[in-house]
């Protein structure tokens, strides 16, 4: 089977990054002896711009580790949010109880409206003294 230039160009980034097997390395080097232009490019790896973010396949262990880390992060986030909401709810209930209990206790100025003063008592006793007795109940 003859190796074409396109196949070698496809393998070149892996070859330059030393990510190929010994057999592939030997195959690429054999082709580079026949193509001087590609051999010059391979000799100057700094001139070849390789992509920075080549996706790497994850193993099942890596995937499981990432899943567990994400799940733990979600659990912690939920616990923190629930704790903050509970603290806010307790604070609101305490404030409601405090303001409600202080509003239900009458102040001394409001008590004077409901307690009879001396003038009311005198008027009531004067009315009792003037009663003529015509409406006797017994």
WOSUL-V642552 format. One record per residue. PHI is phi in radians with two decimals (NA if undefined). PSI is psi in whole degrees, 0 to 359 (none if undefined). Layout:
phi | psi
PHI | PSI
PHI | PSI
This chain:
phi | psi
NA | 131
-1.62 | 135
-1.56 | 129
-1.61 | 169
-1.12 | 323
-1.10 | 321
-1.15 | 317
-1.15 | 321
-1.11 | 324
-1.15 | 324
-1.47 | 344
-1.00 | 314
-1.05 | 320
-1.21 | 323
-1.12 | 314
-1.19 | 332
-1.56 | 6
0.99 | 41
-1.94 | 21
-1.96 | 160
-1.29 | 170
-1.09 | 321
-1.13 | 317
-1.17 | 322
-1.07 | 316
-1.11 | 321
-1.12 | 314
-1.15 | 317
-1.14 | 325
-1.12 | 319
-1.20 | 323
-1.11 | 334
-1.18 | 335
-1.63 | 344
-2.14 | 99
-1.15 | 326
-1.12 | 314
-1.18 | 326
-1.14 | 323
-1.15 | 319
-1.13 | 318
-1.19 | 332
-1.30 | 338
-2.00 | 74
-1.17 | 336
-1.20 | 334
-1.29 | 336
-1.53 | 122
-1.56 | 113
-1.61 | 147
-1.15 | 142
-1.39 | 325
-1.95 | 65
-1.32 | 124
-1.18 | 136
-1.94 | 130
-1.17 | 134
-1.54 | 146
-1.39 | 169
-1.14 | 326
-1.14 | 319
-1.11 | 318
-1.11 | 317
-1.13 | 319
-1.10 | 317
-1.15 | 321
-1.09 | 313
-1.11 | 321
-1.13 | 317
-1.15 | 319
-1.12 | 317
-1.10 | 321
-1.11 | 319
-1.15 | 322
-1.13 | 314
-1.09 | 319
-1.08 | 317
-1.11 | 318
-1.11 | 317
-1.14 | 315
-1.11 | 317
-1.12 | 321
-1.13 | 315
-1.10 | 317
-1.13 | 322
-1.14 | 318
-1.10 | 318
-1.13 | 318
-1.12 | 316
-1.11 | 318
-1.09 | 318
-1.13 | 319
-1.14 | 320
-1.12 | 316
-1.12 | 319
-1.11 | 317
-1.12 | 318
-1.11 | 312
-1.25 | 328
-1.24 | 319
-1.24 | 325
-1.29 | 333
-1.37 | 332
-1.43 | 341
-1.40 | 122
-1.26 | 144
-1.47 | 161
-1.06 | 327
-1.22 | 327
-1.36 | 338
-1.19 | 329
-1.16 | 338
-1.28 | 330
-1.78 | 343
-1.68 | 137
-1.24 | 138
-1.66 | 182
-1.13 | 325
-1.16 | 325
-1.21 | 321
-1.16 | 320
-1.14 | 320
-1.15 | 322
-1.21 | 320
-1.23 | 326
-1.17 | 323
-1.17 | 326
-1.23 | 324
-1.20 | 327
-1.43 | 358
-1.16 | 133
-1.56 | 349
1.46 | 8
-1.27 | 344
-1.92 | 59
-1.27 | 136
-1.70 | 337
-1.38 | none
